[in-house]
Amino acid sequence: MKPILIDGAGFTLEELAAISRNKKKIVLTEEATARIRKARSLVETWVEEGRTIYGVTTGFGALSGVTISKQETRLLQENIIKSHAAGVGPCLPQDVVRAMMALRIKDMAKGHSGIRLQTVEALLHMLNGGVIPVVPEKGSVGASGDLVPLAHMALVLVGMGEADYKGKRISGKEALMKIGQTPIILDAGEGLSLINGTQAMTAIGGLAVYDTLNLLKTIDIAAAMSLEVLMGSNTEFDPRIHELRPYEGQALSAANMRRLVEGSGIISSHKDCNRVQDAYTLRCSPQVHGASRDAVSYASKVIHVEMNAATNNPLIFPETGEFLLGGNFHGQPVALAMDFLCMAVAELANISERRIVRLVNPLLSGLPAFLTSDGGLNSGFMIAQYTAAALVSENKVLSHPACVDSIPTSANKEDHVSMGTISARKAAEIVKNAENVIAIELLCGAQGLDLFTNLKPGRGVEAAYQTIRKHIPHLDKDRVLATDINEMVQLIRKREIVQAVEQTVGGLD
C-alpha cells in the first residue's frame, strides 16, 4: 500500500479517512522537508540575535509581555505543553486522534511554523508506528487553536502523558520505546508550534463530514424504499419540477430517487389510484434532503480549506525573512460550518423518523400495526420508533449553536473565542444519531416490503433490500432489535448498501 504524501496543499477527506481509519502511512515530500528546514533556520537566527518573538522568546497569551532568556527557551516550550494539557472528560476516539496528528503534520509541512524537521518527523513516526496519544475531548475553546487537545497529543512526543499502542494504554515514554523512539527535547518555539492550530476541531469535523457524505446517499435510498412501501408516487422526482427551483442539492436528491425507483412494479400498480398527492415526508423528500446536501457541501468546502491551511501564530515567511502575528488559529469558520452541519444532519434524521412513523402506523400505511403480523403477542418495530424519536429529540438539543457563545480567556487577551471544537463534537454525535435513525427506517422499509406485496420495487430499492436481507432476516417474531439496528448501522458505515445500489443503477450523486 503506497503511503500518502504530505505536502503543502491538496489534502482530501478521503485521504484523512484512509490515514485515520485504515491506518495508511504518510511521508513528507522533499519540498515540504525543504520548507520546514528553511523556516527553522530563520527562527534559530532570530533567537541568536535576541529578537523578541511571541511564544519563542516571550510568554504566552496575557503573559506575552514577559521576555524569556535564551537559556530558558527550552524550559518554556516544555512548560507550555505541560500547562496546556488540562483536558477533561472521555477520550477522543482513536481515529479522531490519528486524524488530528496527520493534520498537524500537514499544517507544519507548509513551512510557516518554524518547527524543527526532526520534531515533525518524530510526530510522523508516532503516527505511522501506531502510537496514539490519549486526548480528553473537552477543554478547547477553539481560539488560539485547539490548545488543550493538541497539548495532550504533544505530551507523548516529549515522553509524558499516555498513549494507546496495540490495544493497550501505556505511558507516553513506554509507547515511544515500543517504536524505538526517544522523547523529543523541544527547542525554541516548538511547543507553541505543536499546539497552536485548529486540528482537533478539523479532525472531528472532517470525519463527520466524510460520514455525512455517505449518509446523504443512504437517506435517499431509505426514502425511496419507504415511498415504495407507502404506495407513493414518483411524480415528485420529475426533473421539470426541480428545474423551476434550481437548488443543486434538491436536483441531485430527486435524480437519485428517480433512478432508485425506476422500473418499479409497485408504483406502476397504483398509477390510477384516487390518492391526489403524497405526504410531505415523501413528496418533499428531494427538497428537504437537498437543502441538507447544500449545507453539507458548504461544510465540506470549509473543512477542505482548513485541512490545507497554515494556522500557527506567529507565521514564518522564509521568502521575505519575516514573521507575522495574526489569528489563523481562530476556529470561527469551522465553528459556523459545524453548527450548520449539526442542523443539516438533524433535519435528515427528523424527516427519516417521520417516515418511520408512517411505516409503523397502520392508519397511515395500511400495513399491520408496527409491521408485525402477530400484533399483541409481538411488538414488532414499535419501540424502534421510540428510539428514533429519542435520537431526533437529542439532535434538536445538540443543534443549538456553540459558535454564538464566547467566553473571554487569558485575562481578556483572548476576548472572543469560537467554541468550534464543541460545534464539531456536537456534529459528530448528531451524525451517529442520524445513522441509527436512518438504519431504523431501512429496517422498517425492508420489513414493509416483506409484508405487503409480491410486486418488485425499483431496481435500486430492490438492490438495497436484497443487501439488507443478506445480513438481517425478516422479523417474524420479536427479537432483540438493538442487534439488528447495530448491524444495519455497520452496513451503512461500510457503505455496503450504497455500493450494492450503485452496482445496479450506477453511481449516486
C-alpha positions as CSV (number, residue, x, y, z in Angstrom):
1,M,0.0,0.0,0.0
2,K,1.6,3.3,-1.1
3,P,1.9,5.9,1.6
4,I,0.1,9.2,1.4
5,L,2.4,12.1,0.5
6,I,2.1,15.1,2.8
7,D,2.8,18.4,1.1
8,G,1.6,22.0,1.3
9,A,-1.9,21.5,-0.2
10,G,-4.3,19.1,-1.9
11,F,-5.2,17.0,1.2
12,T,-8.6,15.4,0.8
13,L,-11.3,13.9,3.1
14,E,-10.7,10.5,1.6
15,E,-7.0,10.7,2.5
16,L,-7.9,11.8,6.0
17,A,-10.2,8.8,6.4
18,A,-7.6,6.5,5.0
19,I,-5.0,7.7,7.5
20,S,-7.2,7.8,10.5
21,R,-9.4,4.7,10.0
22,N,-7.4,2.4,7.6
23,K,-4.0,3.3,9.2
24,K,-2.4,4.3,5.9
25,K,1.1,5.6,6.4
26,I,2.3,9.1,5.5
27,V,5.6,10.5,4.3
28,L,6.8,14.1,3.8
29,T,7.6,15.3,0.3
30,E,11.1,16.7,-0.4
31,E,9.5,20.1,-1.0
32,A,7.8,20.0,2.5
33,T,11.1,19.0,4.1
34,A,12.9,21.8,2.5
35,R,10.3,24.3,3.6
36,I,10.3,23.2,7.2
37,R,14.1,23.4,7.3
38,K,14.1,26.9,5.8
39,A,11.7,28.3,8.3
40,R,13.5,26.7,11.2
41,S,16.8,28.2,10.1
42,L,15.2,31.7,10.3
43,V,13.9,31.1,13.9
44,E,17.3,29.9,15.0
45,T,18.9,33.0,13.6
46,W,16.4,35.3,15.3
47,V,16.9,33.6,18.6
48,E,20.7,34.0,18.3
49,E,20.1,37.7,17.6
50,G,18.0,38.1,20.7
51,R,14.9,39.2,18.8
52,T,11.6,39.4,20.7
53,I,9.2,36.8,19.1
54,Y,5.9,35.9,20.6
55,G,5.9,32.3,22.0
56,V,9.6,31.9,21.2
57,T,11.3,34.4,23.5
58,T,8.1,35.6,25.3
59,G,5.4,34.1,27.4
60,F,2.0,33.2,26.0
61,G,-1.4,34.9,25.8
62,A,-1.7,37.5,28.5
63,L,1.9,36.7,29.5
64,S,3.3,37.7,26.1
65,G,4.9,40.8,27.7
66,V,7.3,38.6,29.7
67,T,10.6,38.1,28.0
68,I,12.3,34.7,28.3
69,S,16.0,34.4,28.4
70,K,17.8,32.3,25.8
71,Q,18.8,29.8,28.5
72,E,15.2,29.3,29.4
73,T,13.6,28.9,26.0
74,R,13.7,25.1,26.1
75,L,12.0,25.0,29.5
76,L,9.4,27.5,28.2
77,Q,8.4,25.1,25.4
78,E,8.2,22.1,27.8
79,N,6.1,24.2,30.2
80,I,3.6,25.2,27.6
81,I,2.9,21.5,26.8
82,K,2.5,20.6,30.4
83,S,0.5,23.6,31.5
84,H,-1.9,23.5,28.5
85,A,-2.6,19.7,28.9
86,A,-5.6,20.5,31.0
87,G,-8.3,18.4,29.2
88,V,-11.1,16.6,30.9
89,G,-13.8,14.1,30.1
90,P,-13.9,11.0,28.0
91,C,-11.1,10.5,25.4
92,L,-11.4,11.3,21.8
93,P,-11.8,8.2,19.6
94,Q,-8.5,6.9,18.1
95,D,-9.5,7.7,14.6
96,V,-10.0,11.3,15.5
97,V,-6.6,11.5,17.3
98,R,-4.9,9.9,14.3
99,A,-6.6,12.5,12.0
100,M,-5.5,15.3,14.4
101,M,-1.9,14.1,14.2
102,A,-2.0,13.9,10.4
103,L,-3.5,17.4,10.1
104,R,-0.9,18.9,12.5
105,I,1.9,17.4,10.4
106,K,0.1,18.7,7.3
107,D,0.0,22.2,8.7
108,M,3.7,22.1,9.7
109,A,4.6,20.8,6.2
110,K,3.6,24.1,4.8
111,G,6.8,25.5,6.3
112,H,5.3,28.5,8.2
113,S,5.5,27.2,11.8
114,G,9.3,27.4,12.4
115,I,9.4,23.9,14.0
116,R,12.4,21.6,13.5
117,L,12.2,18.9,10.9
118,Q,13.2,16.2,13.5
119,T,10.2,17.2,15.7
120,V,7.8,16.9,12.7
121,E,9.4,13.5,11.8
122,A,9.1,12.3,15.4
123,L,5.3,13.0,15.3
124,L,5.1,11.3,11.9
125,H,6.9,8.3,13.3
126,M,4.5,8.1,16.2
127,L,1.5,8.1,13.8
128,N,3.0,5.6,11.4
129,G,4.1,3.4,14.3
130,G,0.7,3.2,15.9
131,V,1.3,5.3,19.0
132,I,-1.9,7.2,19.6
133,P,-1.9,9.8,22.4
134,V,-4.7,9.7,24.9
135,V,-6.6,13.0,24.4
136,P,-9.5,14.1,26.6
137,E,-12.3,15.5,24.4
138,K,-13.1,18.6,26.5
139,G,-11.2,21.8,27.2
140,S,-10.8,23.6,23.9
141,V,-12.5,26.9,23.3
142,G,-11.4,26.9,19.7
143,A,-9.3,30.1,19.6
144,S,-5.5,30.2,19.9
145,G,-6.3,26.9,18.2
146,D,-7.1,23.7,19.9
147,L,-4.5,24.3,22.6
148,V,-5.7,21.7,25.1
149,P,-6.2,18.6,22.9
150,L,-3.0,19.4,20.9
151,A,-1.1,19.7,24.2
152,H,-2.2,16.2,25.2
153,M,-1.1,15.0,21.8
154,A,2.3,16.7,22.2
155,L,2.8,15.2,25.8
156,V,3.6,11.8,24.3
157,L,6.1,13.3,21.9
158,V,8.1,14.6,24.9
159,G,7.8,11.3,26.8
160,M,4.8,12.2,29.1
161,G,1.1,11.5,29.2
162,E,-0.4,8.3,28.0
163,A,-0.9,6.6,24.7
164,D,-2.7,3.6,23.2
165,Y,-0.4,1.1,21.5
166,K,-1.6,-2.2,20.0
167,G,-4.8,-2.2,22.2
168,K,-3.1,-1.3,25.4
169,R,-2.9,2.0,27.3
170,I,0.6,2.7,28.5
171,S,2.7,5.7,29.5
172,G,3.9,8.0,26.7
173,K,7.5,7.2,27.4
174,E,6.9,3.5,27.2
175,A,4.9,3.9,24.0
176,L,7.8,5.7,22.4
177,M,10.2,3.0,23.5
178,K,8.0,0.4,21.7
179,I,8.7,2.1,18.4
180,G,12.3,2.8,19.1
181,Q,11.9,6.5,19.6
182,T,13.3,8.7,22.4
183,P,11.4,11.7,23.8
184,I,11.9,14.9,21.9
185,I,13.6,17.8,23.8
186,L,11.7,20.8,22.5
187,D,13.7,23.8,21.3
188,A,12.8,27.5,20.9
189,G,9.2,28.0,19.7
190,E,8.4,24.3,19.2
191,G,5.9,23.9,22.0
192,L,3.8,26.6,20.6
193,S,4.2,25.3,17.0
194,L,2.8,21.9,18.1
195,I,-0.4,23.2,19.8
196,N,-1.3,26.5,18.1
197,G,-3.8,25.3,15.4
198,T,-7.3,24.1,14.6
199,Q,-6.5,20.5,14.1
200,A,-8.8,18.9,16.8
201,M,-11.9,20.6,15.5
202,T,-10.9,20.0,11.9
203,A,-10.2,16.3,12.6
204,I,-13.6,15.8,14.3
205,G,-15.4,17.9,11.8
206,G,-13.6,16.3,8.8
207,L,-14.6,12.8,9.7
208,A,-18.1,13.9,10.5
209,V,-18.4,15.5,7.0
210,Y,-16.9,12.3,5.4
211,D,-19.5,10.2,7.1
212,T,-22.3,12.6,6.2
213,L,-21.5,12.4,2.5
214,N,-22.2,8.7,2.7
215,L,-25.3,9.3,4.7
216,L,-26.7,11.6,2.0
217,K,-26.8,8.8,-0.5
218,T,-28.1,6.4,2.1
219,I,-31.1,8.5,3.1
220,D,-32.1,8.8,-0.5
221,I,-32.2,5.0,-0.6
222,A,-34.2,4.8,2.6
223,A,-36.7,7.4,1.4
224,A,-37.1,5.6,-1.9
225,M,-37.8,2.3,-0.1
226,S,-40.3,4.0,2.2
227,L,-42.0,5.6,-0.7
228,E,-42.5,2.2,-2.4
229,V,-43.9,0.6,0.8
230,L,-46.2,3.5,1.4
231,M,-47.5,3.4,-2.2
232,G,-46.2,6.8,-3.0
233,S,-45.8,8.4,-6.4
234,N,-42.6,9.1,-8.4
235,T,-44.1,12.3,-9.9
236,E,-42.3,14.4,-7.3
237,F,-38.9,13.3,-8.8
238,D,-39.7,14.7,-12.2
239,P,-36.8,16.9,-13.3
240,R,-39.1,19.6,-14.6
241,I,-40.2,20.4,-11.0
242,H,-36.6,20.9,-9.8
243,E,-35.5,22.9,-12.8
244,L,-38.0,25.6,-11.7
245,R,-36.3,25.9,-8.3
246,P,-32.7,25.1,-9.2
247,Y,-31.0,24.3,-5.9
248,E,-28.2,21.8,-6.7
249,G,-28.9,19.5,-3.7
250,Q,-32.6,19.3,-4.4
251,A,-32.0,18.3,-8.1
252,L,-29.4,15.7,-7.0
253,S,-31.6,14.0,-4.5
254,A,-34.5,14.0,-6.9
255,A,-32.3,12.4,-9.6
256,N,-31.1,9.7,-7.1
257,M,-34.6,8.8,-6.0
258,R,-35.9,8.8,-9.6
259,R,-33.2,6.2,-10.5
260,L,-33.8,4.2,-7.3
261,V,-37.5,3.6,-8.1
262,E,-37.0,3.1,-11.9
263,G,-38.8,0.0,-13.1
264,S,-40.9,-0.3,-10.0
265,G,-43.9,-2.7,-10.4
266,I,-45.3,-1.3,-7.1
267,I,-45.5,2.3,-8.3
268,S,-46.9,1.2,-11.7
269,S,-49.6,-0.9,-9.9
270,H,-51.3,2.2,-8.3
271,K,-50.9,4.6,-11.1
272,D,-54.6,5.3,-11.4
273,C,-55.5,5.2,-7.7
274,N,-57.5,8.0,-6.1
275,R,-54.8,9.5,-3.9
276,V,-54.2,13.0,-5.0
277,Q,-50.7,13.5,-3.6
278,D,-48.3,12.2,-1.0
279,A,-47.5,13.4,2.5
280,Y,-44.6,15.9,2.7
281,T,-42.1,13.4,4.0
282,L,-42.4,11.6,0.7
283,R,-43.3,14.4,-1.7
284,C,-40.9,16.9,-0.3
285,S,-38.0,14.5,0.3
286,P,-35.9,16.0,-2.5
287,Q,-36.4,19.5,-1.1
288,V,-35.5,18.5,2.4
289,H,-32.7,16.1,1.6
290,G,-31.4,18.6,-0.9
291,A,-31.3,21.5,1.5
292,S,-29.2,19.4,3.8
293,R,-27.0,18.4,0.9
294,D,-26.3,22.1,0.1
295,A,-25.4,22.8,3.8
296,V,-23.1,19.7,3.9
297,S,-21.5,21.0,0.7
298,Y,-20.7,24.3,2.4
299,A,-19.3,22.5,5.5
300,S,-17.1,20.3,3.2
301,K,-15.6,23.3,1.4
302,V,-14.7,24.9,4.8
303,I,-13.1,21.7,6.1
304,H,-11.1,21.3,2.8
305,V,-9.7,24.9,3.2
306,E,-8.9,24.3,6.9
307,M,-7.2,21.0,6.3
308,N,-4.8,22.7,3.9
309,A,-4.3,25.9,5.8
310,A,-1.4,27.2,8.0
311,T,-2.9,28.0,11.4
312,N,0.1,28.8,13.5
313,N,1.0,32.1,15.3
314,P,3.5,33.5,14.6
315,L,3.6,32.6,10.9
316,I,7.1,32.5,9.4
317,F,7.7,33.7,5.9
318,P,11.1,32.4,4.7
319,E,10.8,34.1,1.3
320,T,10.9,37.6,2.9
321,G,12.7,36.7,6.2
322,E,9.7,37.9,8.2
323,F,7.4,36.6,10.9
324,L,3.8,38.0,11.2
325,L,1.5,37.8,14.2
326,G,-2.1,37.0,13.2
327,G,-5.2,34.9,14.0
328,N,-5.4,32.0,11.7
329,F,-5.7,29.8,14.7
330,H,-9.2,31.2,15.4
331,G,-11.8,28.5,14.7
332,Q,-14.7,30.7,13.6
333,P,-15.0,29.4,10.0
334,V,-15.1,25.8,11.2
335,A,-17.4,26.6,14.1
336,L,-20.0,28.2,11.9
337,A,-19.7,25.3,9.4
338,M,-20.0,22.6,12.1
339,D,-23.1,24.2,13.6
340,F,-24.6,24.4,10.2
341,L,-23.7,20.7,9.7
342,C,-25.5,19.9,13.0
343,M,-28.8,21.4,11.7
344,A,-28.4,19.8,8.3
345,V,-27.9,16.3,9.6
346,A,-30.5,16.7,12.3
347,E,-33.1,17.5,9.6
348,L,-32.2,14.3,7.8
349,A,-32.9,12.4,11.0
350,N,-36.1,14.4,11.5
351,I,-37.7,13.5,8.2
352,S,-36.5,9.9,8.4
353,E,-38.2,9.5,11.8
354,R,-41.4,10.9,10.4
355,R,-41.4,8.3,7.6
356,I,-40.7,5.6,10.2
357,V,-43.9,6.7,12.0
358,R,-45.9,6.4,8.7
359,L,-44.4,2.9,8.2
360,V,-45.4,1.6,11.7
361,N,-48.8,3.3,12.0
362,P,-51.5,1.1,10.3
363,L,-53.7,4.1,9.8
364,L,-51.1,5.7,7.6
365,S,-49.5,2.7,6.0
366,G,-52.3,0.2,5.5
367,L,-49.9,-2.4,6.8
368,P,-50.1,-4.5,10.0
369,A,-49.5,-2.4,13.2
370,F,-45.8,-1.9,13.9
371,L,-45.0,-4.1,10.9
372,T,-45.7,-7.4,12.7
373,S,-48.2,-10.0,11.5
374,D,-49.0,-11.2,15.1
375,G,-49.5,-7.9,16.9
376,G,-50.2,-8.1,20.6
377,L,-48.0,-11.1,21.3
378,N,-45.3,-9.3,19.3
379,S,-44.5,-5.6,19.4
380,G,-42.6,-5.6,16.1
381,F,-41.0,-2.2,15.4
382,M,-43.0,-0.2,18.0
383,I,-40.0,0.5,20.2
384,A,-37.6,1.1,17.3
385,Q,-39.7,4.2,16.6
386,Y,-39.3,5.2,20.2
387,T,-35.5,5.0,19.8
388,A,-35.7,7.1,16.7
389,A,-37.8,9.7,18.5
390,A,-35.3,9.9,21.3
391,L,-32.4,10.4,18.9
392,V,-34.1,13.1,16.9
393,S,-35.0,14.9,20.1
394,E,-31.4,14.7,21.3
395,N,-30.3,16.1,18.0
396,K,-32.6,19.1,18.5
397,V,-30.8,19.9,21.7
398,L,-27.4,19.3,20.1
399,S,-28.3,21.6,17.2
400,H,-28.2,24.7,19.5
401,P,-25.2,26.6,18.0
402,A,-22.0,26.7,20.0
403,C,-20.4,29.3,17.9
404,V,-22.7,32.1,19.1
405,D,-21.3,31.8,22.6
406,S,-17.9,33.3,23.6
407,I,-16.3,33.4,27.0
408,P,-13.1,35.5,27.1
409,T,-9.9,33.7,28.2
410,S,-6.3,34.6,29.1
411,A,-7.2,37.6,31.2
412,N,-9.2,39.1,28.3
413,K,-6.3,38.9,25.9
414,E,-8.3,36.3,24.0
415,D,-11.6,38.1,24.3
416,H,-13.5,36.3,21.5
417,V,-13.3,32.6,21.1
418,S,-15.1,30.3,18.6
419,M,-16.1,27.2,20.5
420,G,-15.5,25.4,17.2
421,T,-14.4,22.1,18.8
422,I,-17.7,21.9,20.7
423,S,-19.5,22.6,17.4
424,A,-17.6,19.8,15.8
425,R,-18.2,17.3,18.7
426,K,-21.9,18.0,18.5
427,A,-21.9,17.5,14.8
428,A,-20.1,14.1,15.1
429,E,-22.7,13.0,17.7
430,I,-25.6,14.1,15.5
431,V,-24.2,12.1,12.6
432,K,-24.1,9.0,14.8
433,N,-27.6,9.5,15.9
434,A,-28.8,10.1,12.3
435,E,-27.1,6.9,11.2
436,N,-29.1,5.0,13.7
437,V,-32.4,6.7,12.7
438,I,-31.8,6.0,9.0
439,A,-30.9,2.4,9.9
440,I,-34.3,2.0,11.6
441,E,-36.0,3.5,8.5
442,L,-34.2,0.9,6.3
443,L,-35.2,-1.9,8.7
444,C,-38.9,-0.8,8.6
445,G,-38.8,-0.4,4.8
446,A,-37.4,-3.9,4.2
447,Q,-40.0,-5.3,6.7
448,G,-42.8,-3.5,4.8
449,L,-41.7,-4.9,1.5
450,D,-41.9,-8.4,3.0
451,L,-45.4,-7.8,4.3
452,F,-47.5,-6.1,1.6
453,T,-46.8,-7.2,-1.9
454,N,-45.3,-9.7,-4.3
455,L,-44.5,-6.9,-6.8
456,K,-41.0,-5.9,-7.4
457,P,-39.8,-2.4,-6.3
458,G,-37.5,-0.3,-8.4
459,R,-34.1,-1.8,-9.3
460,G,-32.2,0.4,-6.8
461,V,-34.6,-0.3,-4.0
462,E,-34.5,-4.0,-4.8
463,A,-30.7,-4.0,-4.6
464,A,-30.8,-2.3,-1.2
465,Y,-33.5,-4.7,0.1
466,Q,-31.5,-7.8,-1.0
467,T,-28.4,-6.5,0.7
468,I,-30.3,-5.9,3.9
469,R,-31.8,-9.4,3.8
470,K,-28.4,-10.9,3.2
471,H,-27.4,-9.8,6.7
472,I,-30.6,-9.2,8.6
473,P,-33.6,-11.7,8.4
474,H,-37.3,-10.8,8.3
475,L,-38.7,-10.1,11.7
476,D,-41.4,-12.8,12.1
477,K,-41.3,-12.9,15.9
478,D,-39.9,-10.4,18.4
479,R,-36.1,-10.4,19.0
480,V,-33.6,-8.0,20.3
481,L,-33.8,-5.1,17.9
482,A,-30.7,-3.4,19.1
483,T,-28.7,-6.2,17.4
484,D,-30.5,-5.5,14.1
485,I,-30.1,-1.8,14.4
486,N,-26.4,-2.1,15.0
487,E,-26.0,-4.5,12.1
488,M,-27.7,-2.0,9.8
489,V,-25.6,0.9,11.0
490,Q,-22.5,-1.2,10.2
491,L,-23.9,-1.8,6.7
492,I,-24.3,2.0,6.3
493,R,-20.9,2.8,7.6
494,K,-19.1,0.2,5.5
495,R,-21.1,1.6,2.5
496,E,-22.4,-1.9,1.6
497,I,-25.9,-0.7,0.9
498,V,-24.7,2.3,-1.2
499,Q,-22.3,0.1,-3.1
500,A,-24.9,-2.6,-3.9
501,V,-27.3,0.1,-5.2
502,E,-24.6,1.8,-7.3
503,Q,-23.6,-1.5,-8.8
504,T,-27.2,-1.9,-10.0
505,V,-28.2,1.7,-11.1
506,G,-24.8,3.4,-11.4
507,G,-23.1,6.0,-9.2
508,L,-25.4,8.0,-7.0
509,D,-24.8,11.8,-6.6
